[in-house]
């Protein structure tokens, strides 16, 4: 069974969408067996895939199975073996701080109907 790299990365739930997997391949973030891979490269069982993640992290994966169409996430995790090193406590703290910063920096969303009604009641003094 021949499966494209971008399709396999999407089916294995390593990227949210196939277009995200394609973008990562085009930007040189994915290498197969030590060679930067293009999206149309076929994946074989036993291939070693290295994905560059944000903040300098690397995800090291060995292909154990093939699937060309979407399968349940629990089954998708059986398609690969993850050899990535565990994050250090410092990396975990940095990620937590970055998450908090992003949450504080995002603009507030527009109030929904219930929130608008509650605000009107509060302004009227009810």
C-alpha positions in Angstrom: 0.0 0.0 0.0 1.5 3.3 -1.1 0.6 6.3 1.1 1.8 9.9 0.6 3.7 11.4 3.5 1.2 14.3 4.1 -1.7 11.9 4.1 -0.1 9.5 6.5 0.9 12.3 8.9 -2.8 13.5 8.9 -4.2 10.0 9.3 -1.8 9.2 12.2 -3.0 12.4 13.9 0.4 14.0 14.0 -1.1 17.1 12.4 -4.6 18.4 12.7 -5.2 18.6 8.9 -3.5 17.4 5.7 -2.9 21.0 4.7 -0.9 21.6 7.9 1.1 18.5 7.2 1.8 19.7 3.6 2.8 23.1 4.9 5.3 21.5 7.4 6.8 19.4 4.6 7.1 22.4 2.2 8.9 24.4 5.0 11.4 21.6 5.6 10.1 20.7 9.1 9.7 16.9 8.2 12.5 14.6 7.4 12.3 10.9 6.6 15.3 8.7 7.2 17.5 11.8 7.7 16.4 13.5 4.4 14.1 16.5 4.2 10.9 15.1 2.6 8.4 16.4 0.2 4.7 15.9 0.5 4.3 13.4 -2.3 7.0 11.0 -0.9 5.6 7.5 -0.1 5.9 6.2 3.4 7.0 2.6 4.2 6.9 0.6 7.4 10.1 1.1 9.2 10.7 4.6 8.1 12.2 7.0 10.7 10.4 10.4 10.6 11.6 13.5 12.4 9.2 16.4 12.8 10.5 19.8 14.0 8.0 21.3 16.4 7.8 24.8 17.9 10.5 26.0 20.4 13.2 23.7 19.0 11.5 20.4 20.0 11.9 17.4 17.8 9.4 14.5 17.5 11.1 11.2 16.5 8.7 8.6 15.0 9.0 5.1 13.6 6.3 4.0 11.1 4.7 0.7 12.3 1.6 0.6 10.1 -0.2 2.1 7.0 -3.6 3.7 6.6 -4.7 5.9 3.7 -8.0 7.0 5.2 -9.1 8.4 8.5 -9.4 5.9 11.4 -10.2 6.4 15.1 -7.5 8.2 17.0 -6.9 5.2 19.3 -6.1 3.1 16.2 -4.1 5.9 14.6 -1.7 5.9 17.6 -0.8 2.3 16.7 0.5 3.4 13.3 3.7 4.7 14.8 6.1 4.5 17.7 7.2 7.8 19.3 10.8 8.0 20.4 10.8 11.7 21.4 12.6 12.6 24.5 10.5 13.7 27.5 10.3 17.5 28.1 12.4 18.8 30.9 10.7 20.6 33.8 12.1 23.9 32.4 10.5 23.3 29.0 7.1 22.5 30.7 7.3 25.7 32.7 8.1 27.7 29.6 5.2 26.2 27.7 2.8 26.9 30.6 3.9 30.5 30.7 3.6 30.9 27.0 0.1 29.5 27.1 -0.9 31.9 29.9 0.6 34.8 27.9 -1.3 33.8 24.7 -4.6 33.6 26.7 -4.1 37.1 28.2 -3.0 38.6 24.8 -6.1 37.3 22.9 -8.8 39.9 22.5 -12.1 39.3 24.2 -14.8 37.6 22.1 -18.0 39.3 21.2 -20.7 38.6 23.8 -23.3 36.0 22.8 -27.1 36.5 23.3 -27.2 35.3 27.0 -24.2 37.6 27.9 -25.8 40.6 26.1 -29.1 40.1 28.0 -27.2 39.7 31.3 -25.3 42.9 30.6 -28.5 44.8 29.8 -30.1 43.7 33.0 -27.0 44.7 35.0 -27.0 48.2 33.4 -30.7 48.7 34.1 -30.2 47.6 37.7 -32.5 44.6 37.7 
